[in-house]
Amino acid sequence: MGQLAEIQEQAKELSEEDRKGLVAYLLHGMSGLPSGPDDEEVRRRETEMDSGSVTPISHVEFLAQVGRSGR
């Protein structure tokens, strides 16, 4: 556990851009994580939005709902 604490301390010293790169690197190396929607899911959702059967939300609204603020 000491090694993890040391790495965490080093990560705190990185720039935000480098931390984002580190997160992407770590996530890419993990197995079993969803890679995101497949093409069929994207087409289905686009069709729902185009038909008006769902109401889209703005990016700012999305960020608010997931507990993040926009830039």
mmJSON file of the N, C-alpha and C atoms, coordinates in Angstrom:
{"data_MODEL":{"atom_site":{
"group_PDB":["ATOM","ATOM","ATOM","ATOM","ATOM","ATOM","ATOM","ATOM","ATOM","ATOM","ATOM","ATOM","ATOM","ATOM","ATOM","ATOM","ATOM","ATOM","ATOM","ATOM","ATOM","ATOM","ATOM","ATOM","ATOM","ATOM","ATOM","ATOM","ATOM","ATOM","ATOM","ATOM","ATOM","ATOM","ATOM","ATOM","ATOM","ATOM","ATOM","ATOM","ATOM","ATOM","ATOM","ATOM","ATOM","ATOM","ATOM","ATOM","ATOM","ATOM","ATOM","ATOM","ATOM","ATOM","ATOM","ATOM","ATOM","ATOM","ATOM","ATOM","ATOM","ATOM","ATOM","ATOM","ATOM","ATOM","ATOM","ATOM","ATOM","ATOM","ATOM","ATOM","ATOM","ATOM","ATOM","ATOM","ATOM","ATOM","ATOM","ATOM","ATOM","ATOM","ATOM","ATOM","ATOM","ATOM","ATOM","ATOM","ATOM","ATOM","ATOM","ATOM","ATOM","ATOM","ATOM","ATOM","ATOM","ATOM","ATOM","ATOM","ATOM","ATOM","ATOM","ATOM","ATOM","ATOM","ATOM","ATOM","ATOM","ATOM","ATOM","ATOM","ATOM","ATOM","ATOM","ATOM","ATOM","ATOM","ATOM","ATOM","ATOM","ATOM","ATOM","ATOM","ATOM","ATOM","ATOM","ATOM","ATOM","ATOM","ATOM","ATOM","ATOM","ATOM","ATOM","ATOM","ATOM","ATOM","ATOM","ATOM","ATOM","ATOM","ATOM","ATOM","ATOM","ATOM","ATOM","ATOM","ATOM","ATOM","ATOM","ATOM","ATOM","ATOM","ATOM","ATOM","ATOM","ATOM","ATOM","ATOM","ATOM","ATOM","ATOM","ATOM","ATOM","ATOM","ATOM","ATOM","ATOM","ATOM","ATOM","ATOM","ATOM","ATOM","ATOM","ATOM","ATOM","ATOM","ATOM","ATOM","ATOM","ATOM","ATOM","ATOM","ATOM","ATOM","ATOM","ATOM","ATOM","ATOM","ATOM","ATOM","ATOM","ATOM","ATOM","ATOM","ATOM","ATOM","ATOM","ATOM","ATOM","ATOM","ATOM","ATOM","ATOM","ATOM","ATOM","ATOM","ATOM","ATOM","ATOM","ATOM","ATOM"],
"id":[1,2,3,4,5,6,7,8,9,10,11,12,13,14,15,16,17,18,19,20,21,22,23,24,25,26,27,28,29,30,31,32,33,34,35,36,37,38,39,40,41,42,43,44,45,46,47,48,49,50,51,52,53,54,55,56,57,58,59,60,61,62,63,64,65,66,67,68,69,70,71,72,73,74,75,76,77,78,79,80,81,82,83,84,85,86,87,88,89,90,91,92,93,94,95,96,97,98,99,100,101,102,103,104,105,106,107,108,109,110,111,112,113,114,115,116,117,118,119,120,121,122,123,124,125,126,127,128,129,130,131,132,133,134,135,136,137,138,139,140,141,142,143,144,145,146,147,148,149,150,151,152,153,154,155,156,157,158,159,160,161,162,163,164,165,166,167,168,169,170,171,172,173,174,175,176,177,178,179,180,181,182,183,184,185,186,187,188,189,190,191,192,193,194,195,196,197,198,199,200,201,202,203,204,205,206,207,208,209,210,211,212,213],
"type_symbol":["N","C","C","N","C","C","N","C","C","N","C","C","N","C","C","N","C","C","N","C","C","N","C","C","N","C","C","N","C","C","N","C","C","N","C","C","N","C","C","N","C","C","N","C","C","N","C","C","N","C","C","N","C","C","N","C","C","N","C","C","N","C","C","N","C","C","N","C","C","N","C","C","N","C","C","N","C","C","N","C","C","N","C","C","N","C","C","N","C","C","N","C","C","N","C","C","N","C","C","N","C","C","N","C","C","N","C","C","N","C","C","N","C","C","N","C","C","N","C","C","N","C","C","N","C","C","N","C","C","N","C","C","N","C","C","N","C","C","N","C","C","N","C","C","N","C","C","N","C","C","N","C","C","N","C","C","N","C","C","N","C","C","N","C","C","N","C","C","N","C","C","N","C","C","N","C","C","N","C","C","N","C","C","N","C","C","N","C","C","N","C","C","N","C","C","N","C","C","N","C","C","N","C","C","N","C","C","N","C","C","N","C","C"],
"label_atom_id":["N","CA","C","N","CA","C","N","CA","C","N","CA","C","N","CA","C","N","CA","C","N","CA","C","N","CA","C","N","CA","C","N","CA","C","N","CA","C","N","CA","C","N","CA","C","N","CA","C","N","CA","C","N","CA","C","N","CA","C","N","CA","C","N","CA","C","N","CA","C","N","CA","C","N","CA","C","N","CA","C","N","CA","C","N","CA","C","N","CA","C","N","CA","C","N","CA","C","N","CA","C","N","CA","C","N","CA","C","N","CA","C","N","CA","C","N","CA","C","N","CA","C","N","CA","C","N","CA","C","N","CA","C","N","CA","C","N","CA","C","N","CA","C","N","CA","C","N","CA","C","N","CA","C","N","CA","C","N","CA","C","N","CA","C","N","CA","C","N","CA","C","N","CA","C","N","CA","C","N","CA","C","N","CA","C","N","CA","C","N","CA","C","N","CA","C","N","CA","C","N","CA","C","N","CA","C","N","CA","C","N","CA","C","N","CA","C","N","CA","C","N","CA","C","N","CA","C","N","CA","C","N","CA","C","N","CA","C","N","CA","C","N","CA","C","N","CA","C"],
"label_alt_id":[null,null,null,null,null,null,null,null,null,null,null,null,null,null,null,null,null,null,null,null,null,null,null,null,null,null,null,null,null,null,null,null,null,null,null,null,null,null,null,null,null,null,null,null,null,null,null,null,null,null,null,null,null,null,null,null,null,null,null,null,null,null,null,null,null,null,null,null,null,null,null,null,null,null,null,null,null,null,null,null,null,null,null,null,null,null,null,null,null,null,null,null,null,null,null,null,null,null,null,null,null,null,null,null,null,null,null,null,null,null,null,null,null,null,null,null,null,null,null,null,null,null,null,null,null,null,null,null,null,null,null,null,null,null,null,null,null,null,null,null,null,null,null,null,null,null,null,null,null,null,null,null,null,null,null,null,null,null,null,null,null,null,null,null,null,null,null,null,null,null,null,null,null,null,null,null,null,null,null,null,null,null,null,null,null,null,null,null,null,null,null,null,null,null,null,null,null,null,null,null,null,null,null,null,null,null,null,null,null,null,null,null,null],
"label_comp_id":["MET","MET","MET","GLY","GLY","GLY","GLN","GLN","GLN","LEU","LEU","LEU","ALA","ALA","ALA","GLU","GLU","GLU","ILE","ILE","ILE","GLN","GLN","GLN","GLU","GLU","GLU","GLN","GLN","GLN","ALA","ALA","ALA","LYS","LYS","LYS","GLU","GLU","GLU","LEU","LEU","LEU","SER","SER","SER","GLU","GLU","GLU","GLU","GLU","GLU","ASP","ASP","ASP","ARG","ARG","ARG","LYS","LYS","LYS","GLY","GLY","GLY","LEU","LEU","LEU","VAL","VAL","VAL","ALA","ALA","ALA","TYR","TYR","TYR","LEU","LEU","LEU","LEU","LEU","LEU","HIS","HIS","HIS","GLY","GLY","GLY","MET","MET","MET","SER","SER","SER","GLY","GLY","GLY","LEU","LEU","LEU","PRO","PRO","PRO","SER","SER","SER","GLY","GLY","GLY","PRO","PRO","PRO","ASP","ASP","ASP","ASP","ASP","ASP","GLU","GLU","GLU","GLU","GLU","GLU","VAL","VAL","VAL","ARG","ARG","ARG","ARG","ARG","ARG","ARG","ARG","ARG","GLU","GLU","GLU","THR","THR","THR","GLU","GLU","GLU","MET","MET","MET","ASP","ASP","ASP","SER","SER","SER","GLY","GLY","GLY","SER","SER","SER","VAL","VAL","VAL","THR","THR","THR","PRO","PRO","PRO","ILE","ILE","ILE","SER","SER","SER","HIS","HIS","HIS","VAL","VAL","VAL","GLU","GLU","GLU","PHE","PHE","PHE","LEU","LEU","LEU","ALA","ALA","ALA","GLN","GLN","GLN","VAL","VAL","VAL","GLY","GLY","GLY","ARG","ARG","ARG","SER","SER","SER","GLY","GLY","GLY","ARG","ARG","ARG"],
"label_asym_id":["A","A","A","A","A","A","A","A","A","A","A","A","A","A","A","A","A","A","A","A","A","A","A","A","A","A","A","A","A","A","A","A","A","A","A","A","A","A","A","A","A","A","A","A","A","A","A","A","A","A","A","A","A","A","A","A","A","A","A","A","A","A","A","A","A","A","A","A","A","A","A","A","A","A","A","A","A","A","A","A","A","A","A","A","A","A","A","A","A","A","A","A","A","A","A","A","A","A","A","A","A","A","A","A","A","A","A","A","A","A","A","A","A","A","A","A","A","A","A","A","A","A","A","A","A","A","A","A","A","A","A","A","A","A","A","A","A","A","A","A","A","A","A","A","A","A","A","A","A","A","A","A","A","A","A","A","A","A","A","A","A","A","A","A","A","A","A","A","A","A","A","A","A","A","A","A","A","A","A","A","A","A","A","A","A","A","A","A","A","A","A","A","A","A","A","A","A","A","A","A","A","A","A","A","A","A","A","A","A","A","A","A","A"],
"label_entity_id":["1","1","1","1","1","1","1","1","1","1","1","1","1","1","1","1","1","1","1","1","1","1","1","1","1","1","1","1","1","1","1","1","1","1","1","1","1","1","1","1","1","1","1","1","1","1","1","1","1","1","1","1","1","1","1","1","1","1","1","1","1","1","1","1","1","1","1","1","1","1","1","1","1","1","1","1","1","1","1","1","1","1","1","1","1","1","1","1","1","1","1","1","1","1","1","1","1","1","1","1","1","1","1","1","1","1","1","1","1","1","1","1","1","1","1","1","1","1","1","1","1","1","1","1","1","1","1","1","1","1","1","1","1","1","1","1","1","1","1","1","1","1","1","1","1","1","1","1","1","1","1","1","1","1","1","1","1","1","1","1","1","1","1","1","1","1","1","1","1","1","1","1","1","1","1","1","1","1","1","1","1","1","1","1","1","1","1","1","1","1","1","1","1","1","1","1","1","1","1","1","1","1","1","1","1","1","1","1","1","1","1","1","1"],
"label_seq_id":[1,1,1,2,2,2,3,3,3,4,4,4,5,5,5,6,6,6,7,7,7,8,8,8,9,9,9,10,10,10,11,11,11,12,12,12,13,13,13,14,14,14,15,15,15,16,16,16,17,17,17,18,18,18,19,19,19,20,20,20,21,21,21,22,22,22,23,23,23,24,24,24,25,25,25,26,26,26,27,27,27,28,28,28,29,29,29,30,30,30,31,31,31,32,32,32,33,33,33,34,34,34,35,35,35,36,36,36,37,37,37,38,38,38,39,39,39,40,40,40,41,41,41,42,42,42,43,43,43,44,44,44,45,45,45,46,46,46,47,47,47,48,48,48,49,49,49,50,50,50,51,51,51,52,52,52,53,53,53,54,54,54,55,55,55,56,56,56,57,57,57,58,58,58,59,59,59,60,60,60,61,61,61,62,62,62,63,63,63,64,64,64,65,65,65,66,66,66,67,67,67,68,68,68,69,69,69,70,70,70,71,71,71],
"pdbx_PDB_ins_code":[null,null,null,null,null,null,null,null,null,null,null,null,null,null,null,null,null,null,null,null,null,null,null,null,null,null,null,null,null,null,null,null,null,null,null,null,null,null,null,null,null,null,null,null,null,null,null,null,null,null,null,null,null,null,null,null,null,null,null,null,null,null,null,null,null,null,null,null,null,null,null,null,null,null,null,null,null,null,null,null,null,null,null,null,null,null,null,null,null,null,null,null,null,null,null,null,null,null,null,null,null,null,null,null,null,null,null,null,null,null,null,null,null,null,null,null,null,null,null,null,null,null,null,null,null,null,null,null,null,null,null,null,null,null,null,null,null,null,null,null,null,null,null,null,null,null,null,null,null,null,null,null,null,null,null,null,null,null,null,null,null,null,null,null,null,null,null,null,null,null,null,null,null,null,null,null,null,null,null,null,null,null,null,null,null,null,null,null,null,null,null,null,null,null,null,null,null,null,null,null,null,null,null,null,null,null,null,null,null,null,null,null,null],
"Cartn_x":[0.826,0.0,0.865,2.075,2.965,3.282,3.416,3.712,2.539,1.309,0.134,0.074,0.328,0.31,1.364,2.513,3.583,3.158,2.539,2.07,0.977,0.086,-0.981,-0.394,0.608,1.255,1.913,2.547,3.176,2.123,0.989,-0.08,-0.621,-0.648,-1.127,-0.276,0.983,1.909,1.79,1.08,0.938,-0.021,0.135,-0.813,-2.148,-3.201,-4.523,-4.498,-3.852,-3.77,-3.048,-1.956,-1.226,-2.036,-2.804,-3.665,-4.74,-5.316,-6.314,-5.692,-4.47,-3.777,-3.515,-3.173,-2.931,-4.214,-5.315,-6.605,-6.962,-6.808,-7.118,-6.251,-4.977,-4.054,-4.492,-4.832,-5.239,-6.55,-7.516,-8.801,-8.653,-7.805,-7.595,-7.025,-6.256,-5.631,-6.508,-7.703,-8.587,-9.525,-9.743,-10.652,-12.053,-13.035,-14.404,-15.141,-14.515,-15.204,-15.953,-17.138,-17.858,-17.113,-17.064,-16.351,-17.232,-18.505,-19.446,-20.503,-21.415,-22.497,-21.978,-22.585,-22.208,-22.995,-22.701,-23.338,-24.853,-25.364,-26.803,-27.47,-26.827,-27.374,-27.402,-26.351,-26.3,-27.411,-27.59,-28.657,-30.037,-30.252,-31.534,-31.818,-30.811,-31.016,-31.227,-30.497,-30.696,-32.118,-32.599,-33.966,-34.972,-34.76,-35.67,-35.697,-34.513,-34.455,-35.106,-34.817,-35.385,-36.905,-37.424,-38.872,-39.604,-38.871,-39.492,-40.019,-39.735,-40.23,-39.453,-38.301,-37.531,-37.171,-36.971,-36.593,-35.113,-34.322,-32.888,-32.652,-31.518,-31.123,-29.838,-29.575,-28.359,-27.147,-25.98,-24.743,-24.62,-24.972,-24.903,-25.846,-27.04,-28.008,-27.476,-26.867,-26.277,-25.217,-24.313,-23.251,-23.829,-24.887,-25.523,-26.105,-26.687,-27.311,-26.285,-25.074,-24.047,-23.128,-23.476,-22.739,-21.445,-21.358,-20.149,-20.55,-19.629,-19.935,-19.271,-19.885,-19.312,-18.137,-17.387,-16.231,-16.517],
"Cartn_y":[-1.195,0.0,1.252,1.17,2.317,2.81,1.886,2.259,3.033,2.6,3.295,4.721,4.882,6.215,7.117,6.558,7.328,7.77,6.861,7.19,8.252,8.14,9.135,10.51,10.56,11.844,12.426,11.564,12.03,12.525,11.845,12.244,13.624,13.968,15.286,16.413,16.106,17.116,17.325,16.439,16.538,17.659,18.156,19.134,18.426,19.205,18.608,17.773,18.285,17.555,16.216,16.218,14.974,14.002,14.522,13.651,13.001,13.779,13.217,12.125,12.351,11.337,10.087,10.267,9.125,8.334,9.04,8.366,7.565,8.171,7.469,6.228,6.357,5.223,4.107,4.454,3.448,2.776,3.565,2.989,2.079,2.47,1.664,0.289,0.235,-1.016,-1.926,-1.48,-2.285,-3.115,-4.341,-5.195,-5.134,-5.455,-5.529,-4.207,-3.126,-1.834,-1.653,-1.087,-0.856,0.169,-0.067,0.849,1.978,1.926,2.942,2.304,3.105,2.546,2.039,0.97,0.49,1.286,1.055,1.822,1.686,0.499,0.282,1.118,1.185,1.997,3.465,3.941,5.34,5.623,4.727,4.912,4.919,4.007,3.948,5.253,5.763,7.009,8.208,8.24,9.329,9.297,8.081,7.923,8.405,8.061,8.514,10.035,10.657,12.125,12.765,12.212,12.775,12.638,11.568,11.334,12.173,12.71,13.497,12.659,11.349,10.489,10.686,11.323,11.698,13.169,13.809,15.224,15.344,15.868,16.012,17.08,16.967,17.983,18.64,19.825,20.537,19.913,20.234,19.737,20.238,21.484,22.065,21.317,21.003,20.266,18.86,18.223,16.9,16.959,17.934,18.06,18.282,19.079,19.328,18.035,17.203,15.977,14.942,14.985,14.032,14.641,15.841,16.45,17.109,17.587,18.293,19.654,20.586,21.919,22.085,22.896,23.188,24.131,24.262,25.163,26.407],
"Cartn_z":[0.0,0.0,0.0,0.49,0.506,-0.889,-1.828,-3.206,-3.816,-3.52,-4.029,-3.477,-2.201,-1.583,-2.227,-2.524,-3.169,-4.572,-5.318,-6.665,-6.6,-5.624,-5.47,-5.187,-4.353,-4.047,-5.298,-6.088,-7.33,-8.318,-8.365,-9.283,-8.927,-7.653,-7.227,-7.803,-8.085,-8.597,-10.106,-10.801,-12.25,-12.628,-13.84,-14.365,-14.593,-14.739,-14.979,-16.264,-17.287,-18.555,-18.374,-17.619,-17.382,-16.522,-15.553,-14.741,-15.597,-16.522,-17.433,-18.29,-18.76,-19.539,-18.723,-17.463,-16.571,-16.349,-16.131,-15.945,-17.197,-18.363,-19.614,-19.757,-19.441,-19.514,-18.564,-17.343,-16.363,-16.758,-17.205,-17.606,-18.817,-19.758,-20.958,-20.6,-19.538,-19.135,-18.302,-17.942,-17.097,-17.971,-17.568,-18.322,-17.714,-18.52,-18.037,-17.985,-18.391,-18.391,-19.704,-19.67,-20.926,-21.768,-23.055,-23.943,-24.426,-24.075,-24.51,-25.386,-25.895,-26.7,-28.045,-28.537,-29.866,-30.912,-32.188,-33.259,-33.25,-32.949,-32.929,-31.829,-30.662,-29.564,-29.95,-30.6,-31.029,-32.037,-33.02,-34.006,-33.335,-32.382,-31.688,-30.952,-30.271,-29.512,-30.434,-31.558,-32.519,-33.073,-33.38,-33.89,-32.858,-31.587,-30.528,-30.448,-30.531,-30.444,-31.667,-32.862,-34.088,-34.123,-33.547,-33.566,-32.523,-31.553,-30.492,-29.352,-29.364,-28.284,-26.984,-27.076,-25.883,-26.007,-24.884,-24.878,-24.553,-25.49,-25.203,-24.142,-23.464,-22.491,-22.98,-22.483,-22.871,-22.177,-22.67,-22.061,-20.624,-20.396,-19.048,-18.111,-18.601,-17.796,-17.477,-18.478,-18.257,-17.163,-17.263,-16.261,-14.872,-14.777,-13.488,-12.922,-13.794,-13.324,-12.88,-13.443,-13.015,-11.944,-11.495,-10.397,-10.773,-12.011,-12.453,-12.979,-12.932,-13.454,-14.811,-15.642,-16.965,-16.831,-17.898,-17.896,-18.674],
"occupancy":[1.0,1.0,1.0,1.0,1.0,1.0,1.0,1.0,1.0,1.0,1.0,1.0,1.0,1.0,1.0,1.0,1.0,1.0,1.0,1.0,1.0,1.0,1.0,1.0,1.0,1.0,1.0,1.0,1.0,1.0,1.0,1.0,1.0,1.0,1.0,1.0,1.0,1.0,1.0,1.0,1.0,1.0,1.0,1.0,1.0,1.0,1.0,1.0,1.0,1.0,1.0,1.0,1.0,1.0,1.0,1.0,1.0,1.0,1.0,1.0,1.0,1.0,1.0,1.0,1.0,1.0,1.0,1.0,1.0,1.0,1.0,1.0,1.0,1.0,1.0,1.0,1.0,1.0,1.0,1.0,1.0,1.0,1.0,1.0,1.0,1.0,1.0,1.0,1.0,1.0,1.0,1.0,1.0,1.0,1.0,1.0,1.0,1.0,1.0,1.0,1.0,1.0,1.0,1.0,1.0,1.0,1.0,1.0,1.0,1.0,1.0,1.0,1.0,1.0,1.0,1.0,1.0,1.0,1.0,1.0,1.0,1.0,1.0,1.0,1.0,1.0,1.0,1.0,1.0,1.0,1.0,1.0,1.0,1.0,1.0,1.0,1.0,1.0,1.0,1.0,1.0,1.0,1.0,1.0,1.0,1.0,1.0,1.0,1.0,1.0,1.0,1.0,1.0,1.0,1.0,1.0,1.0,1.0,1.0,1.0,1.0,1.0,1.0,1.0,1.0,1.0,1.0,1.0,1.0,1.0,1.0,1.0,1.0,1.0,1.0,1.0,1.0,1.0,1.0,1.0,1.0,1.0,1.0,1.0,1.0,1.0,1.0,1.0,1.0,1.0,1.0,1.0,1.0,1.0,1.0,1.0,1.0,1.0,1.0,1.0,1.0,1.0,1.0,1.0,1.0,1.0,1.0,1.0,1.0,1.0,1.0,1.0,1.0],
"B_iso_or_equiv":[0.0,0.0,0.0,0.0,0.0,0.0,0.0,0.0,0.0,0.0,0.0,0.0,0.0,0.0,0.0,0.0,0.0,0.0,0.0,0.0,0.0,0.0,0.0,0.0,0.0,0.0,0.0,0.0,0.0,0.0,0.0,0.0,0.0,0.0,0.0,0.0,0.0,0.0,0.0,0.0,0.0,0.0,0.0,0.0,0.0,0.0,0.0,0.0,0.0,0.0,0.0,0.0,0.0,0.0,0.0,0.0,0.0,0.0,0.0,0.0,0.0,0.0,0.0,0.0,0.0,0.0,0.0,0.0,0.0,0.0,0.0,0.0,0.0,0.0,0.0,0.0,0.0,0.0,0.0,0.0,0.0,0.0,0.0,0.0,0.0,0.0,0.0,0.0,0.0,0.0,0.0,0.0,0.0,0.0,0.0,0.0,0.0,0.0,0.0,0.0,0.0,0.0,0.0,0.0,0.0,0.0,0.0,0.0,0.0,0.0,0.0,0.0,0.0,0.0,0.0,0.0,0.0,0.0,0.0,0.0,0.0,0.0,0.0,0.0,0.0,0.0,0.0,0.0,0.0,0.0,0.0,0.0,0.0,0.0,0.0,0.0,0.0,0.0,0.0,0.0,0.0,0.0,0.0,0.0,0.0,0.0,0.0,0.0,0.0,0.0,0.0,0.0,0.0,0.0,0.0,0.0,0.0,0.0,0.0,0.0,0.0,0.0,0.0,0.0,0.0,0.0,0.0,0.0,0.0,0.0,0.0,0.0,0.0,0.0,0.0,0.0,0.0,0.0,0.0,0.0,0.0,0.0,0.0,0.0,0.0,0.0,0.0,0.0,0.0,0.0,0.0,0.0,0.0,0.0,0.0,0.0,0.0,0.0,0.0,0.0,0.0,0.0,0.0,0.0,0.0,0.0,0.0,0.0,0.0,0.0,0.0,0.0,0.0],
"pdbx_formal_charge":[null,null,null,null,null,null,null,null,null,null,null,null,null,null,null,null,null,null,null,null,null,null,null,null,null,null,null,null,null,null,null,null,null,null,null,null,null,null,null,null,null,null,null,null,null,null,null,null,null,null,null,null,null,null,null,null,null,null,null,null,null,null,null,null,null,null,null,null,null,null,null,null,null,null,null,null,null,null,null,null,null,null,null,null,null,null,null,null,null,null,null,null,null,null,null,null,null,null,null,null,null,null,null,null,null,null,null,null,null,null,null,null,null,null,null,null,null,null,null,null,null,null,null,null,null,null,null,null,null,null,null,null,null,null,null,null,null,null,null,null,null,null,null,null,null,null,null,null,null,null,null,null,null,null,null,null,null,null,null,null,null,null,null,null,null,null,null,null,null,null,null,null,null,null,null,null,null,null,null,null,null,null,null,null,null,null,null,null,null,null,null,null,null,null,null,null,null,null,null,null,null,null,null,null,null,null,null,null,null,null,null,null,null],
"auth_seq_id":[1,1,1,2,2,2,3,3,3,4,4,4,5,5,5,6,6,6,7,7,7,8,8,8,9,9,9,10,10,10,11,11,11,12,12,12,13,13,13,14,14,14,15,15,15,16,16,16,17,17,17,18,18,18,19,19,19,20,20,20,21,21,21,22,22,22,23,23,23,24,24,24,25,25,25,26,26,26,27,27,27,28,28,28,29,29,29,30,30,30,31,31,31,32,32,32,33,33,33,34,34,34,35,35,35,36,36,36,37,37,37,38,38,38,39,39,39,40,40,40,41,41,41,42,42,42,43,43,43,44,44,44,45,45,45,46,46,46,47,47,47,48,48,48,49,49,49,50,50,50,51,51,51,52,52,52,53,53,53,54,54,54,55,55,55,56,56,56,57,57,57,58,58,58,59,59,59,60,60,60,61,61,61,62,62,62,63,63,63,64,64,64,65,65,65,66,66,66,67,67,67,68,68,68,69,69,69,70,70,70,71,71,71],
"auth_comp_id":["MET","MET","MET","GLY","GLY","GLY","GLN","GLN","GLN","LEU","LEU","LEU","ALA","ALA","ALA","GLU","GLU","GLU","ILE","ILE","ILE","GLN","GLN","GLN","GLU","GLU","GLU","GLN","GLN","GLN","ALA","ALA","ALA","LYS","LYS","LYS","GLU","GLU","GLU","LEU","LEU","LEU","SER","SER","SER","GLU","GLU","GLU","GLU","GLU","GLU","ASP","ASP","ASP","ARG","ARG","ARG","LYS","LYS","LYS","GLY","GLY","GLY","LEU","LEU","LEU","VAL","VAL","VAL","ALA","ALA","ALA","TYR","TYR","TYR","LEU","LEU","LEU","LEU","LEU","LEU","HIS","HIS","HIS","GLY","GLY","GLY","MET","MET","MET","SER","SER","SER","GLY","GLY","GLY","LEU","LEU","LEU","PRO","PRO","PRO","SER","SER","SER","GLY","GLY","GLY","PRO","PRO","PRO","ASP","ASP","ASP","ASP","ASP","ASP","GLU","GLU","GLU","GLU","GLU","GLU","VAL","VAL","VAL","ARG","ARG","ARG","ARG","ARG","ARG","ARG","ARG","ARG","GLU","GLU","GLU","THR","THR","THR","GLU","GLU","GLU","MET","MET","MET","ASP","ASP","ASP","SER","SER","SER","GLY","GLY","GLY","SER","SER","SER","VAL","VAL","VAL","THR","THR","THR","PRO","PRO","PRO","ILE","ILE","ILE","SER","SER","SER","HIS","HIS","HIS","VAL","VAL","VAL","GLU","GLU","GLU","PHE","PHE","PHE","LEU","LEU","LEU","ALA","ALA","ALA","GLN","GLN","GLN","VAL","VAL","VAL","GLY","GLY","GLY","ARG","ARG","ARG","SER","SER","SER","GLY","GLY","GLY","ARG","ARG","ARG"],
"auth_asym_id":["A","A","A","A","A","A","A","A","A","A","A","A","A","A","A","A","A","A","A","A","A","A","A","A","A","A","A","A","A","A","A","A","A","A","A","A","A","A","A","A","A","A","A","A","A","A","A","A","A","A","A","A","A","A","A","A","A","A","A","A","A","A","A","A","A","A","A","A","A","A","A","A","A","A","A","A","A","A","A","A","A","A","A","A","A","A","A","A","A","A","A","A","A","A","A","A","A","A","A","A","A","A","A","A","A","A","A","A","A","A","A","A","A","A","A","A","A","A","A","A","A","A","A","A","A","A","A","A","A","A","A","A","A","A","A","A","A","A","A","A","A","A","A","A","A","A","A","A","A","A","A","A","A","A","A","A","A","A","A","A","A","A","A","A","A","A","A","A","A","A","A","A","A","A","A","A","A","A","A","A","A","A","A","A","A","A","A","A","A","A","A","A","A","A","A","A","A","A","A","A","A","A","A","A","A","A","A","A","A","A","A","A","A"],
"auth_atom_id":["N","CA","C","N","CA","C","N","CA","C","N","CA","C","N","CA","C","N","CA","C","N","CA","C","N","CA","C","N","CA","C","N","CA","C","N","CA","C","N","CA","C","N","CA","C","N","CA","C","N","CA","C","N","CA","C","N","CA","C","N","CA","C","N","CA","C","N","CA","C","N","CA","C","N","CA","C","N","CA","C","N","CA","C","N","CA","C","N","CA","C","N","CA","C","N","CA","C","N","CA","C","N","CA","C","N","CA","C","N","CA","C","N","CA","C","N","CA","C","N","CA","C","N","CA","C","N","CA","C","N","CA","C","N","CA","C","N","CA","C","N","CA","C","N","CA","C","N","CA","C","N","CA","C","N","CA","C","N","CA","C","N","CA","C","N","CA","C","N","CA","C","N","CA","C","N","CA","C","N","CA","C","N","CA","C","N","CA","C","N","CA","C","N","CA","C","N","CA","C","N","CA","C","N","CA","C","N","CA","C","N","CA","C","N","CA","C","N","CA","C","N","CA","C","N","CA","C","N","CA","C","N","CA","C","N","CA","C","N","CA","C","N","CA","C","N","CA","C"],
"pdbx_PDB_model_num":[1,1,1,1,1,1,1,1,1,1,1,1,1,1,1,1,1,1,1,1,1,1,1,1,1,1,1,1,1,1,1,1,1,1,1,1,1,1,1,1,1,1,1,1,1,1,1,1,1,1,1,1,1,1,1,1,1,1,1,1,1,1,1,1,1,1,1,1,1,1,1,1,1,1,1,1,1,1,1,1,1,1,1,1,1,1,1,1,1,1,1,1,1,1,1,1,1,1,1,1,1,1,1,1,1,1,1,1,1,1,1,1,1,1,1,1,1,1,1,1,1,1,1,1,1,1,1,1,1,1,1,1,1,1,1,1,1,1,1,1,1,1,1,1,1,1,1,1,1,1,1,1,1,1,1,1,1,1,1,1,1,1,1,1,1,1,1,1,1,1,1,1,1,1,1,1,1,1,1,1,1,1,1,1,1,1,1,1,1,1,1,1,1,1,1,1,1,1,1,1,1,1,1,1,1,1,1,1,1,1,1,1,1]
}}}
